[in-house]
């Protein structure tokens, strides 16, 4: 990591869902380095434990699935009991898989709308009970919602729904001084490409080559580049920004 201001989020309490790997873990690392105390969630306890072991005493890992209301209630009850407040939420947890039109199943549709859309909605709604004036919410969207990536329609639709939510929530939060924004990452290779999407190394390499050729910057991104964007939107540097979608994709969605 570079250009870390260790006091940027000093004294703040943050929650990152889906924080045990990939973009979530990179954001946990950055927020901790910038002074925050960070709670983070994940579905798999071994991955949570491994991540927490590298992060010191400024984090707490809580096992939980955002698709389960009882898990969300347990997460927020813990934050309330230990800190009583929440200044930053990165609603990051989600997933997807490739399935072309004609092969999409009802189970696939229900799974990803339940996690990505319903899970994010109730994460944000429950978090608001702990968020004071000046707090910030960042929702993890995706550049795919605007790009029409083949066989990725269900995932892209869930992320488009989140973009719509962010616009509405910015209006709903009028008068509370709580900002809500979305980020839209482009191609950032994370463990989820293998575990969630089921891609082979050869498929990932080909995907990276295609994405690099399509991006004006000529490369794919790194997880910390997304984490820096999240940190910016969550910080006082973005104090007059709400309701936006910030693309972190090397310009690929802009051309």
Backbone as JSON, one array per atom type, in Angstrom:
{
  "sequence": "XXXXXXXXXXXXXXXXXXXXXXXXXXXXXXXXXXXXXXXXXXXXXXXXXXXXXXXXXXXXXXXXXXXXXXXXXXXXXXXXXXXXXXXXXXXXXXXXXXXXXXXXXXXXXXXXXXXXXXXXXXXXXXXXXXXXXXXXXXXXXXXXXXXXXXXXXXXXXXXXXXXXXXXXXXXXXXXXXXXXXXXXXXXXXXXXXXXXXXXXXXXXXXXXXXXXXXXXXXXXXXXXXXXXXXXXXXXXXXXXXXXXXXXXXXXXXXX",
  "N": [[0.83, -1.19, 0.0], [0.33, 2.29, -0.64], [0.75, 5.79, 0.16], [-0.71, 6.12, 2.61], [-2.66, 7.65, 4.99], [-2.4, 7.73, 8.26], [-4.13, 8.72, 10.13], [-6.53, 9.29, 8.94], [-9.04, 8.1, 9.3], [-9.19, 8.13, 12.02], [-10.36, 7.13, 15.19], [-12.81, 6.32, 14.23], [-15.47, 3.94, 13.74], [-15.93, 1.08, 11.86], [-17.69, -1.09, 9.57], [-17.21, -3.85, 7.51], [-18.71, -5.85, 5.26], [-18.39, -9.22, 4.08], [-15.6, -9.42, 4.4], [-13.35, -11.07, 4.55], [-11.71, -11.75, 2.45], [-10.38, -10.77, -0.8], [-11.78, -7.78, -2.25], [-13.06, -6.85, 0.01], [-11.37, -7.59, 2.17], [-9.07, -6.13, 1.46], [-10.07, -3.57, 1.85], [-10.65, -3.59, 4.59], [-8.0, -3.79, 5.56], [-6.96, -1.33, 4.66], [-8.61, 0.6, 5.96], [-8.05, 0.03, 8.63], [-5.31, 0.67, 8.66], [-5.58, 3.36, 8.31], [-6.56, 4.24, 10.67], [-9.05, 3.43, 11.73], [-11.31, 1.43, 13.78], [-12.25, -1.77, 12.88], [-14.93, -3.83, 12.2], [-15.53, -6.95, 10.65], [-17.19, -9.17, 8.42], [-17.93, -12.56, 7.36], [-18.72, -15.65, 5.72], [-17.32, -17.97, 6.24], [-15.68, -19.42, 8.85], [-12.88, -20.3, 9.19], [-11.5, -18.74, 7.23], [-12.09, -16.17, 8.12], [-10.8, -16.21, 10.63], [-8.13, -16.52, 9.81], [-7.71, -14.15, 8.39], [-8.14, -12.22, 10.4], [-6.04, -12.76, 12.1], [-3.88, -11.54, 10.94], [-4.2, -8.86, 11.26], [-4.06, -7.53, 13.69], [-5.04, -5.77, 16.73], [-7.07, -4.03, 16.1], [-9.35, -4.87, 14.93], [-12.36, -6.83, 14.62], [-13.56, -9.96, 13.88], [-16.58, -11.31, 12.68], [-18.54, -14.06, 12.29], [-20.91, -14.55, 9.76], [-23.79, -14.46, 7.57], [-25.0, -12.33, 5.19], [-27.41, -12.77, 4.01], [-29.06, -13.81, 5.89], [-31.29, -12.87, 8.28], [-31.09, -13.17, 11.05], [-28.36, -13.45, 11.42], [-27.42, -10.93, 10.64], [-28.64, -9.39, 12.65], [-27.23, -10.31, 14.86], [-24.63, -9.45, 14.28], [-24.91, -6.61, 14.35], [-25.81, -6.3, 16.93], [-23.53, -6.95, 18.35], [-21.76, -4.89, 17.6], [-23.16, -2.72, 18.67], [-23.05, -3.36, 21.4], [-20.29, -3.26, 21.96], [-19.23, -0.85, 20.91], [-21.31, 0.93, 20.38], [-21.88, 2.62, 18.29], [-21.65, 3.36, 14.74], [-19.65, 4.4, 12.22], [-18.82, 4.05, 9.58], [-19.91, 2.14, 6.87], [-19.15, -0.43, 4.71], [-20.84, -1.98, 2.44], [-20.27, -4.74, 1.17], [-20.42, -7.52, 0.76], [-21.32, -10.2, -1.38], [-22.12, -12.03, -4.41], [-21.79, -14.05, -7.42], [-22.42, -15.82, -10.53], [-21.57, -17.24, -13.71], [-24.04, -17.6, -16.17], [-25.72, -18.19, -19.03], [-28.44, -16.57, -20.83], [-31.26, -18.58, -21.12], [-30.21, -20.69, -19.82], [-30.42, -20.02, -17.21], [-31.38, -20.64, -13.89], [-34.15, -20.84, -11.58], [-33.27, -21.14, -8.99], [-30.66, -20.07, -9.07], [-31.26, -17.38, -9.68], [-32.79, -16.64, -7.4], [-30.89, -17.06, -5.37], [-28.83, -15.12, -5.8], [-30.16, -12.67, -5.93], [-31.23, -12.7, -3.38], [-28.9, -12.59, -1.77], [-27.26, -10.43, -2.83], [-29.01, -8.24, -3.29], [-31.35, -8.23, -1.47], [-29.94, -8.89, 0.88], [-28.05, -6.81, 1.04], [-29.76, -4.57, 1.22], [-31.01, -4.98, 3.77], [-28.78, -5.04, 5.38], [-27.9, -2.37, 5.21], [-30.19, -1.04, 6.17], [-30.42, -1.98, 8.83], [-27.97, -1.13, 9.82], [-28.27, 1.63, 9.91], [-29.5, 2.25, 12.29], [-27.46, 2.54, 14.08], [-25.92, 4.59, 13.18], [-24.5, 7.78, 13.34], [-25.0, 11.37, 12.72], [-22.95, 12.49, 10.03], [-21.93, 10.06, 9.35], [-21.06, 7.45, 6.95], [-22.0, 5.51, 4.12], [-20.97, 3.02, 1.92], [-21.65, 1.28, -0.97], [-21.03, -1.75, -2.63], [-21.04, -1.92, -5.94], [-20.94, -2.7, -9.41], [-19.08, -2.51, -12.42], [-20.08, -4.12, -14.38], [-22.81, -3.84, -14.41], [-23.42, -1.94, -16.23], [-22.33, -2.76, -18.61], [-23.09, -5.07, -20.04], [-22.02, -7.76, -19.95], [-21.49, -10.93, -21.35], [-23.49, -13.73, -20.36], [-23.69, -12.98, -17.73], [-25.9, -11.88, -16.65], [-27.75, -12.03, -14.43], [-26.2, -11.44, -12.16], [-25.31, -8.85, -12.95], [-27.74, -7.52, -13.02], [-28.46, -7.53, -10.32], [-26.56, -5.78, -9.32], [-27.22, -3.46, -10.69], [-29.64, -2.97, -9.46], [-28.74, -2.29, -6.92], [-27.44, 0.1, -7.51], [-29.65, 1.69, -8.12], [-30.93, 1.64, -5.62], [-29.08, 3.17, -4.12], [-29.41, 5.75, -5.13], [-32.06, 6.26, -4.3], [-31.82, 5.93, -1.53], [-30.13, 8.05, -0.88], [-31.89, 10.15, -1.08], [-33.81, 9.34, 0.81], [-32.34, 9.67, 3.14], [-32.17, 12.32, 3.56], [-31.57, 15.13, 5.53], [-30.5, 13.73, 7.64], [-27.77, 13.79, 7.55], [-26.18, 11.69, 6.65], [-24.22, 10.1, 4.38], [-24.51, 8.28, 1.3], [-23.08, 6.23, -1.07], [-22.06, 4.56, -4.12], [-19.61, 2.24, -5.3], [-18.14, 1.12, -8.35], [-16.5, -1.41, -9.27], [-14.21, -2.5, -11.8], [-12.52, -5.0, -13.63], [-11.0, -6.83, -11.29], [-8.88, -9.05, -10.09], [-9.68, -11.48, -7.79], [-9.85, -13.89, -5.05], [-12.46, -14.82, -5.36], [-12.92, -15.2, -8.07], [-12.08, -17.74, -8.52], [-13.27, -19.31, -6.47], [-16.01, -18.58, -6.37], [-16.89, -17.93, -9.01], [-15.78, -20.06, -10.31], [-13.68, -20.19, -12.13], [-10.93, -21.28, -14.16], [-7.3, -21.1, -14.03], [-6.35, -20.58, -16.6], [-8.63, -19.52, -17.82], [-8.97, -17.23, -16.28], [-6.62, -15.85, -16.93], [-7.08, -15.33, -19.66], [-9.35, -13.76, -19.47], [-8.34, -11.56, -18.08], [-6.54, -10.58, -19.97], [-8.3, -9.77, -22.02], [-9.82, -7.85, -20.65], [-7.85, -6.0, -19.98], [-7.1, -5.07, -22.49], [-9.41, -3.73, -23.17], [-9.58, -1.59, -21.46], [-8.86, 1.87, -21.03], [-6.61, 2.45, -19.45], [-5.12, 0.22, -19.83], [-4.79, -2.1, -18.29], [-5.75, -4.43, -15.66], [-7.27, -3.9, -12.41], [-6.07, -3.44, -8.97], [-6.85, -4.86, -5.75], [-6.42, -2.99, -3.63], [-6.71, -0.58, -4.92], [-9.42, -0.3, -5.26], [-10.1, -0.3, -2.56], [-8.98, 2.14, -1.76], [-10.69, 3.92, -3.06], [-13.08, 3.38, -1.75], [-12.36, 4.19, 0.84], [-11.98, 6.94, 0.38], [-14.64, 7.78, -0.33], [-15.86, 7.26, 2.07], [-14.76, 9.08, 3.74], [-14.08, 12.35, 5.24], [-13.14, 13.84, 3.16], [-14.91, 13.49, 1.13], [-17.16, 14.91, 1.78], [-19.24, 16.36, 0.6], [-20.46, 14.71, -1.16], [-22.87, 12.57, -2.31], [-25.01, 9.86, -3.25], [-23.78, 9.05, -5.6], [-22.2, 6.99, -8.18], [-19.15, 5.63, -8.3], [-16.85, 4.79, -10.64], [-14.35, 2.35, -10.72], [-12.41, 1.28, -12.68], [-10.43, 1.52, -14.57], [-11.33, 3.05, -16.66], [-12.86, 1.55, -18.41], [-15.68, 1.35, -18.63], [-16.37, 3.75, -19.6], [-15.94, 4.21, -22.24]],
  "CA": [[0.0, 0.0, 0.0], [1.05, 3.55, -0.67], [0.03, 7.02, 0.49], [-1.68, 5.89, 3.68], [-2.72, 8.66, 6.05], [-2.75, 6.86, 9.38], [-5.16, 9.33, 10.97], [-7.66, 9.68, 8.1], [-10.27, 7.6, 9.91], [-8.9, 7.94, 13.45], [-11.49, 7.16, 16.1], [-14.05, 5.87, 13.6], [-15.83, 2.53, 13.8], [-16.36, 0.67, 10.52], [-18.08, -2.47, 9.3], [-17.05, -4.31, 6.14], [-19.27, -7.18, 5.06], [-17.59, -9.96, 3.11], [-14.28, -8.82, 4.58], [-12.28, -12.02, 4.82], [-10.84, -11.92, 1.28], [-10.68, -9.93, -1.94], [-11.96, -6.34, -2.09], [-13.42, -6.61, 1.4], [-10.17, -7.66, 3.01], [-8.22, -4.97, 1.13], [-10.65, -2.39, 2.47], [-10.38, -3.72, 6.03], [-6.59, -3.46, 5.78], [-6.75, 0.11, 4.46], [-9.28, 1.36, 7.01], [-7.26, -0.15, 9.85], [-4.08, 1.46, 8.52], [-5.94, 4.77, 8.37], [-6.94, 4.61, 12.03], [-10.37, 2.97, 12.17], [-11.55, 0.08, 14.31], [-13.05, -2.36, 11.82], [-15.6, -5.13, 12.25], [-15.75, -7.49, 9.32], [-17.95, -10.42, 8.42], [-17.74, -13.54, 6.31], [-19.49, -16.87, 6.0], [-16.46, -19.11, 6.59], [-14.9, -19.1, 10.04], [-11.44, -20.41, 9.02], [-11.0, -17.58, 6.49], [-12.18, -15.03, 9.03], [-9.74, -16.32, 11.63], [-6.85, -16.29, 9.15], [-7.6, -12.72, 8.09], [-8.04, -11.47, 11.66], [-4.72, -13.0, 12.7], [-2.88, -10.68, 10.29], [-4.65, -7.47, 11.31], [-3.83, -6.9, 14.98], [-6.12, -5.62, 17.7], [-8.01, -2.99, 15.67], [-10.42, -5.5, 14.17], [-13.08, -7.97, 15.18], [-14.22, -10.75, 12.85], [-17.84, -11.89, 13.13], [-19.07, -14.97, 11.27], [-22.29, -14.25, 9.44], [-24.24, -14.44, 6.19], [-25.91, -11.18, 5.09], [-28.7, -13.24, 3.55], [-29.8, -14.32, 7.05], [-31.62, -11.75, 9.16], [-30.58, -13.41, 12.4], [-26.92, -13.18, 11.41], [-27.25, -9.48, 10.65], [-28.99, -8.9, 13.98], [-26.13, -10.65, 15.78], [-23.51, -8.55, 13.96], [-25.16, -5.25, 14.84], [-25.89, -6.34, 18.4], [-22.16, -6.95, 18.84], [-21.24, -3.53, 17.43], [-23.85, -1.88, 19.65], [-22.57, -3.68, 22.75], [-18.89, -2.91, 22.16], [-18.92, 0.54, 20.56], [-22.51, 1.75, 20.45], [-22.0, 3.51, 17.13], [-21.03, 2.88, 13.51], [-19.37, 5.57, 11.39], [-18.58, 3.68, 8.18], [-20.35, 0.82, 6.41], [-18.89, -0.86, 3.34], [-21.71, -3.12, 2.15], [-19.47, -5.36, 0.12], [-20.69, -8.95, 0.57], [-22.15, -10.56, -2.53], [-21.55, -13.08, -5.24], [-22.39, -14.23, -8.73], [-21.87, -16.89, -11.35], [-21.92, -17.12, -15.11], [-25.12, -18.45, -16.66], [-26.3, -17.46, -20.15], [-29.89, -16.6, -21.0], [-31.65, -19.9, -21.6], [-29.73, -21.69, -18.85], [-30.58, -19.48, -15.86], [-32.35, -21.37, -13.09], [-34.81, -20.07, -10.52], [-32.41, -21.21, -7.8], [-29.6, -19.09, -9.26], [-31.85, -16.05, -9.55], [-33.14, -16.39, -6.0], [-29.68, -17.02, -4.54], [-28.05, -13.89, -5.92], [-30.98, -11.54, -5.51], [-31.33, -12.76, -1.91], [-27.64, -12.13, -1.16], [-26.76, -9.14, -3.29], [-30.0, -7.17, -3.2], [-32.04, -8.26, -0.17], [-28.95, -8.86, 1.96], [-27.49, -5.45, 1.14], [-30.82, -3.7, 1.72], [-31.21, -5.1, 5.21], [-27.53, -4.62, 6.03], [-27.94, -0.91, 5.32], [-31.31, -0.63, 7.02], [-30.09, -2.25, 10.23], [-26.81, -0.3, 10.2], [-28.69, 3.01, 10.14], [-29.86, 2.43, 13.7], [-26.24, 2.84, 14.83], [-25.1, 5.58, 12.46], [-24.74, 9.16, 13.74], [-24.74, 12.36, 11.67], [-21.57, 12.46, 9.57], [-21.56, 8.7, 8.96], [-21.02, 7.21, 5.5], [-22.26, 4.17, 3.61], [-20.49, 2.75, 0.56], [-22.21, 0.02, -1.47], [-20.22, -2.3, -3.7], [-21.74, -2.24, -7.17], [-20.07, -3.34, -10.39], [-19.12, -1.96, -13.77], [-20.85, -5.03, -15.26], [-24.21, -3.43, -14.48], [-23.57, -1.03, -17.38], [-21.51, -3.21, -19.74], [-23.66, -6.18, -20.8], [-21.08, -8.88, -20.04], [-22.24, -12.14, -21.68], [-23.75, -14.78, -19.37], [-23.56, -12.43, -16.38], [-27.07, -11.02, -16.54], [-28.36, -12.0, -13.1], [-25.28, -10.67, -11.32], [-25.34, -7.46, -13.37], [-29.03, -6.96, -12.62], [-28.43, -7.27, -8.87], [-25.75, -4.59, -9.09], [-28.01, -2.33, -11.15], [-30.61, -2.69, -8.4], [-28.05, -1.57, -5.85], [-27.24, 1.48, -7.96], [-30.93, 2.36, -7.95], [-31.11, 1.82, -4.18], [-28.23, 4.26, -3.62], [-30.07, 7.02, -5.47], [-33.22, 6.42, -3.44], [-31.38, 6.1, -0.14], [-29.6, 9.41, -0.73], [-33.07, 10.98, -0.82], [-34.4, 8.91, 2.08], [-31.5, 10.1, 4.26], [-32.17, 13.78, 3.61], [-31.74, 15.68, 6.87], [-29.78, 12.93, 8.65], [-26.33, 13.99, 7.37], [-25.53, 10.41, 6.39], [-24.01, 9.99, 2.94], [-24.49, 6.93, 0.75], [-22.55, 6.2, -2.44], [-21.68, 3.24, -4.64], [-18.44, 2.09, -6.17], [-18.36, 0.16, -9.43], [-15.21, -1.95, -9.69], [-14.07, -3.24, -13.05], [-11.87, -6.31, -13.46], [-10.03, -6.92, -10.19], [-8.81, -10.49, -9.82], [-9.74, -11.82, -6.37], [-10.11, -15.33, -4.88], [-13.8, -15.16, -5.8], [-12.92, -15.68, -9.46], [-11.88, -19.19, -8.47], [-14.19, -19.99, -5.56], [-17.41, -18.27, -6.66], [-17.15, -18.04, -10.44], [-15.29, -21.36, -10.77], [-12.81, -20.03, -13.3], [-9.6, -21.88, -14.12], [-6.24, -20.11, -14.21], [-6.31, -20.22, -18.01], [-9.77, -18.65, -18.07], [-8.68, -15.94, -15.64], [-5.6, -15.18, -17.74], [-7.71, -14.84, -20.88], [-10.25, -12.69, -19.05], [-7.49, -10.41, -17.75], [-6.02, -10.03, -21.22], [-9.39, -9.08, -22.71], [-10.18, -6.67, -19.86], [-6.75, -5.04, -20.11], [-7.18, -4.48, -23.82], [-10.61, -2.89, -23.25], [-9.49, -0.45, -20.54], [-7.92, 2.91, -21.46], [-5.34, 2.36, -18.71], [-4.37, -0.91, -20.36], [-4.53, -3.13, -17.29], [-6.8, -4.62, -14.67], [-6.99, -3.19, -11.18], [-5.64, -4.14, -7.77], [-7.84, -4.69, -4.69], [-6.23, -1.78, -2.84], [-7.19, 0.57, -5.67], [-10.82, -0.19, -4.88], [-10.13, 0.08, -1.15], [-8.72, 3.58, -1.66], [-11.9, 4.62, -3.47], [-14.03, 3.23, -0.64], [-11.88, 5.06, 1.92], [-12.28, 8.32, -0.01], [-16.07, 8.05, -0.21], [-16.23, 7.17, 3.49], [-14.0, 10.06, 4.51], [-14.5, 13.75, 5.19], [-12.76, 14.39, 1.86], [-16.08, 13.36, 0.26], [-18.25, 15.39, 2.63], [-20.34, 16.92, -0.19], [-20.75, 13.73, -2.21], [-23.81, 11.5, -1.96], [-25.84, 9.37, -4.34], [-23.03, 8.81, -6.84], [-21.56, 5.71, -8.48], [-17.77, 5.91, -8.7], [-16.26, 3.67, -11.37], [-12.94, 2.06, -10.46], [-12.35, 0.26, -13.73], [-9.48, 1.87, -15.6], [-12.0, 3.74, -17.75], [-13.46, 0.62, -19.36], [-17.11, 1.59, -18.81], [-16.58, 5.12, -20.07], [-15.67, 4.31, -23.68]],
  "C": [[0.87, 1.24, 0.0], [0.14, 4.68, -0.23], [-1.05, 6.81, 1.54], [-1.55, 6.99, 4.72], [-3.25, 7.96, 7.29], [-3.8, 7.45, 10.3], [-6.42, 9.7, 10.19], [-9.0, 9.28, 8.7], [-10.08, 7.37, 11.42], [-10.16, 8.08, 14.29], [-12.8, 6.68, 15.51], [-14.22, 4.35, 13.76], [-16.44, 2.14, 12.46], [-16.82, -0.78, 10.52], [-17.89, -2.74, 7.82], [-17.66, -5.69, 6.04], [-18.5, -7.89, 3.96], [-16.14, -9.53, 3.17], [-13.13, -9.78, 4.76], [-11.36, -12.27, 3.63], [-11.19, -10.85, 0.25], [-10.8, -8.44, -1.63], [-12.31, -5.99, -0.65], [-12.21, -6.59, 2.31], [-9.23, -6.49, 2.73], [-8.75, -3.71, 1.78], [-10.49, -2.42, 3.99], [-8.95, -3.28, 6.32], [-6.36, -1.96, 5.67], [-7.4, 0.92, 5.58], [-8.56, 1.23, 8.34], [-6.0, 0.71, 9.8], [-4.36, 2.95, 8.64], [-6.6, 5.15, 9.69], [-8.26, 4.11, 12.54], [-10.29, 1.67, 12.94], [-12.54, -0.56, 13.36], [-13.61, -3.72, 12.23], [-15.7, -5.64, 10.82], [-16.38, -8.87, 9.42], [-17.54, -11.31, 7.26], [-18.48, -14.8, 6.69], [-18.63, -18.0, 6.54], [-15.51, -18.74, 7.72], [-13.39, -19.24, 9.84], [-10.83, -19.22, 8.27], [-11.04, -16.32, 7.34], [-11.04, -15.04, 10.03], [-8.37, -16.01, 11.02], [-6.65, -14.81, 8.85], [-7.38, -11.92, 9.37], [-6.65, -11.6, 12.27], [-3.64, -12.1, 12.13], [-3.12, -9.2, 10.55], [-4.5, -6.8, 12.67], [-5.1, -6.72, 15.8], [-7.12, -4.53, 17.34], [-9.14, -3.55, 14.82], [-11.15, -6.51, 15.05], [-13.81, -8.66, 14.05], [-15.47, -11.4, 13.43], [-18.38, -12.77, 12.01], [-20.54, -14.63, 11.02], [-22.54, -14.18, 7.96], [-25.26, -13.31, 6.06], [-27.29, -11.57, 4.57], [-29.59, -13.76, 4.67], [-30.03, -13.18, 8.04], [-31.05, -11.93, 10.56], [-29.08, -13.18, 12.51], [-26.66, -11.68, 11.44], [-27.58, -8.9, 12.03], [-27.87, -9.16, 14.98], [-24.92, -9.75, 15.54], [-23.74, -7.17, 14.57], [-25.33, -5.21, 16.36], [-24.49, -6.3, 19.0], [-21.54, -5.55, 18.73], [-21.86, -2.59, 18.46], [-23.28, -2.1, 21.05], [-21.15, -3.18, 22.99], [-18.6, -1.43, 21.91], [-20.13, 1.48, 20.6], [-22.75, 2.65, 19.26], [-21.3, 2.88, 15.93], [-20.89, 4.07, 12.57], [-19.27, 5.27, 9.91], [-19.14, 2.29, 7.94], [-19.9, 0.64, 4.97], [-19.7, -2.12, 3.12], [-21.17, -3.82, 0.92], [-19.89, -6.79, -0.2], [-21.63, -9.18, -0.6], [-21.49, -11.65, -3.33], [-22.26, -13.15, -6.58], [-21.81, -15.44, -9.42], [-22.33, -16.68, -12.79], [-23.04, -18.09, -15.47], [-25.82, -17.7, -17.79], [-27.83, -17.55, -20.18], [-30.29, -17.9, -21.69], [-31.23, -21.0, -20.65], [-29.88, -21.22, -17.41], [-31.66, -20.27, -15.13], [-32.98, -20.45, -12.05], [-33.95, -20.04, -9.27], [-31.28, -20.19, -7.89], [-30.13, -17.66, -9.06], [-32.13, -15.73, -8.09], [-31.91, -16.24, -5.13], [-29.02, -15.65, -4.6], [-28.88, -12.64, -5.65], [-31.15, -11.52, -3.99], [-30.07, -12.22, -1.24], [-27.36, -10.68, -1.54], [-27.74, -8.0, -3.06], [-30.67, -7.15, -1.82], [-31.04, -8.16, 0.97], [-28.35, -7.48, 2.15], [-28.52, -4.47, 1.69], [-30.93, -3.78, 3.24], [-29.93, -4.84, 6.01], [-27.56, -3.11, 6.26], [-29.03, -0.46, 6.28], [-31.01, -0.84, 8.5], [-28.92, -1.4, 10.72], [-27.24, 1.11, 10.56], [-29.06, 3.28, 11.59], [-28.67, 2.83, 14.55], [-25.46, 4.02, 14.28], [-25.47, 7.01, 12.86], [-24.63, 10.11, 12.55], [-23.24, 12.37, 11.32], [-21.1, 11.08, 9.14], [-21.66, 8.54, 7.44], [-21.24, 5.75, 5.18], [-21.7, 4.09, 2.2], [-20.99, 1.36, 0.17], [-21.35, -0.46, -2.63], [-21.1, -2.7, -4.88], [-20.82, -2.98, -8.12], [-20.21, -2.64, -11.73], [-19.91, -2.85, -14.73], [-22.3, -4.61, -15.38], [-24.48, -2.52, -15.68], [-22.93, -1.57, -18.65], [-22.1, -4.36, -20.55], [-22.7, -7.33, -21.01], [-21.85, -10.17, -20.32], [-22.33, -13.12, -20.51], [-23.68, -14.3, -17.93], [-24.78, -11.57, -16.02], [-27.66, -10.92, -15.15], [-27.5, -11.17, -12.16], [-25.36, -9.18, -11.66], [-26.65, -6.79, -12.94], [-29.07, -6.67, -11.12], [-27.64, -5.99, -8.58], [-26.44, -3.33, -9.61], [-29.08, -1.96, -10.13], [-29.97, -1.93, -7.26], [-27.78, -0.13, -6.24], [-28.52, 2.29, -7.78], [-31.22, 2.62, -6.47], [-30.32, 3.03, -3.67], [-28.85, 5.62, -3.94], [-31.25, 7.29, -4.51], [-32.81, 6.68, -2.0], [-30.81, 7.48, 0.1], [-30.74, 10.38, -0.45], [-33.71, 10.63, 0.52], [-33.65, 9.47, 3.29], [-31.39, 11.62, 4.35], [-32.43, 14.25, 5.04], [-31.02, 14.91, 7.96], [-28.27, 13.13, 8.59], [-25.59, 12.66, 7.34], [-25.44, 10.26, 4.88], [-24.01, 8.54, 2.51], [-24.09, 7.0, -0.71], [-22.24, 4.76, -2.84], [-20.34, 3.33, -5.34], [-18.76, 1.02, -7.2], [-17.02, -0.36, -9.91], [-15.3, -2.6, -11.07], [-13.42, -4.59, -12.76], [-10.76, -6.21, -12.42], [-9.97, -8.39, -9.81], [-8.72, -10.73, -8.31], [-9.96, -13.33, -6.25], [-11.49, -15.76, -5.35], [-13.88, -15.61, -7.24], [-12.8, -17.2, -9.49], [-12.98, -19.86, -7.66], [-15.65, -19.78, -5.92], [-17.73, -18.49, -8.13], [-16.67, -19.37, -11.02], [-14.39, -21.29, -11.98], [-11.48, -20.73, -13.1], [-8.56, -20.77, -14.29], [-6.15, -19.66, -15.66], [-7.45, -19.28, -18.36], [-9.54, -17.26, -17.47], [-7.66, -15.17, -16.46], [-6.21, -14.58, -19.0], [-8.64, -13.67, -20.57], [-9.47, -11.41, -18.75], [-6.95, -9.76, -19.02], [-7.09, -9.23, -21.96], [-9.75, -7.78, -21.98], [-9.1, -5.6, -19.97], [-6.81, -4.33, -21.45], [-8.35, -3.49, -23.94], [-10.51, -1.62, -22.42], [-8.5, 0.59, -21.07], [-6.6, 2.87, -20.71], [-4.54, 1.11, -19.05], [-4.04, -2.01, -19.38], [-5.78, -3.35, -16.46], [-6.37, -3.95, -13.37], [-6.49, -4.09, -10.07], [-6.67, -3.9, -6.67], [-7.66, -3.4, -3.89], [-6.67, -0.53, -3.59], [-8.69, 0.78, -5.44], [-10.94, 0.26, -3.43], [-9.89, 1.58, -0.97], [-9.94, 4.4, -2.06], [-12.97, 4.54, -2.37], [-13.64, 4.17, 0.5], [-12.18, 6.52, 1.62], [-13.76, 8.63, 0.2], [-16.55, 8.02, 1.23], [-15.64, 8.29, 4.33], [-14.6, 11.46, 4.41], [-14.09, 14.43, 3.89], [-13.93, 14.37, 0.88], [-17.33, 13.91, 0.94], [-19.44, 15.98, 1.87], [-20.69, 16.01, -1.35], [-21.72, 12.69, -1.67], [-24.61, 11.12, -3.19], [-25.1, 9.0, -5.61], [-22.64, 7.34, -6.99], [-20.18, 6.02, -9.02], [-17.17, 4.67, -9.35], [-14.77, 3.57, -11.06], [-12.58, 0.93, -11.41], [-11.37, 0.59, -14.84], [-10.09, 2.55, -16.81], [-12.79, 2.86, -18.69], [-14.93, 0.9, -19.63], [-17.41, 2.95, -19.42], [-16.37, 5.26, -21.58], [-16.47, 3.27, -24.45]]
}
